[in-house]
Amino acid sequence: MKNNLHFVFSTLFTIMITFMVTAQPSDFLTLLFTNGVINPNSYAPVGNFNFELFGANTRKQTTENWVNNAWRNEFQVTRTHSTDCRRKLSVKNFGWDTVSRSFINLFSSDTFIYDASNRLIKNITTSGSNTFTTSYSYVGTRPQPDTITETQSFGSQYRNLYAYNALNYITTDVYQIRSSTTVPYENSYRKTYTYNSNNLLIQYLKEDWRDNAWSFSEKEIYTYNSSNRITQTLNISNPSDSTKFDYTYNTQNRLSNMVGSSWSNQRWNQIGSLNVTSFNAKNRPLTVEFSDIRPSFGRYDFAYYTTGDTLLRQFTEQYRQTTTNPWVYDFRSTFEYCGQAPNVAVETISIGDIKLMPNPVTYQLNIQLSDPSVTVHQLSIYDIAGHIILSKISNSATTTLDIANLPTGLYLLKIETTDGRRGIQKFVKQ
């Protein structure tokens, strides 16, 4: 959300979001798509390397911002993969060039190299004139690295030393730095992970290296229900600085709500919440709404490739300052996946299933689908040259568009449903 919520994409999960002051909807979204199950290997440096938040490796991710009532291309991430789509081979981040109207401004690129066992051994990152090389070393046949070393072009080095339990779940991570290869490493921080008898992560402890000793920095405690799904995370930095997040599930045992609270004045005070207001037939989220204490409100809308699909096609964020204000677009991202044919087709809505009234139209265009069980997710109006004129999130089987200010002429209305189908219908503005 502009000025309140900041959206940051990463090449690992495709989507990372920071929320409120300390809350992390990225954690909520990750848990949402794993239905409250924490994979211990997701804390490992490479154990979850190919994990994508929405269930598959993305080949292309295009992000647009909403500017002057129209979508404007902002940046694009492209990835190449091995033939089995299990390993990333390269990642490139491009910015939109307004002159050539294409993604040609290369911001950064990554190249990944693997050993004979398909374990990542080197990641070379180039950003402008800077190059960063990250090397991974392993002991025996363990799939996770025991040491990761990053060398920067100006000589500094950083490394992580890892230890694991018998299940190859990470137990400690020691981070060290040095200014050049001619001086010894110095400790910076240490992270320790603890598991219960069900091999569930129950505590994460971080300590900083101060005065030649480890000193407490923060810890996070995890609580689960009888189905081994997360119900609470409690973060403690000091006795007067604690934050917790409580998770609840609906009657279908789907994660549907998160409430964030901070400890102050000897009590817990709510700082924000997220709520899944609708799911598709495969129990994937369609709409997530969230709010914080400013107050301000945000909303995530998810669209999938086909009916009841689990493969995300588009992710849209909107925001508003009060519940009486209309929703305002912020950005949207569209995804393509490894192994998916380019310009993959989606299910369509037949023209007979779309009713536009009146047509020709002067002031308000009413849109109705013949099947009341089908919900319209998004409506977009294009002029005859293909330029987008208006876009609106609906999430209703029937909706109305105010087009009184449109010039007279022929237009195209594109309809996208919550189950991933699309349809296009012509109308005349008189």
Secondary structure, 3 states (H helix, E strand, C coil): CCCCCEEECCCCCCCEEECCCCCCHHHHHHHHHHCCCCCHHHHCCCCCCCCCCCCCCEEEEEEEEEECCEEEEEEEEEEEECCCCCCEEEEEEEEEECCCCEEEEEEEEEEEEECCCCCEEEEEEEECCEEEEEEEECCCCCCCCCEEEEEECCCCEEEEEEEECCCCCEEEEEEEEECCCCCCCEEEEEEEEEECCCCCEEEEEEEEEECCEEEEEEEEEEEECCCCCEEEEEEEEECCEEEEEEEEECCCCCEEEEEEEEEECCEEEEEEEEEEEEECCCCCEEEEEEEECCCEEEEEEEEECCCCCCCEEEEEEEEECCCCCCCEEEEEEEEEECCCCCCCCCCECCHHHEEEECCCECCEEEEEECCCCCCEEEEEEEECCCCEEEEEEEEECEEEEECCCCCCEEEEEEEEECCCCEEEEEEEEC
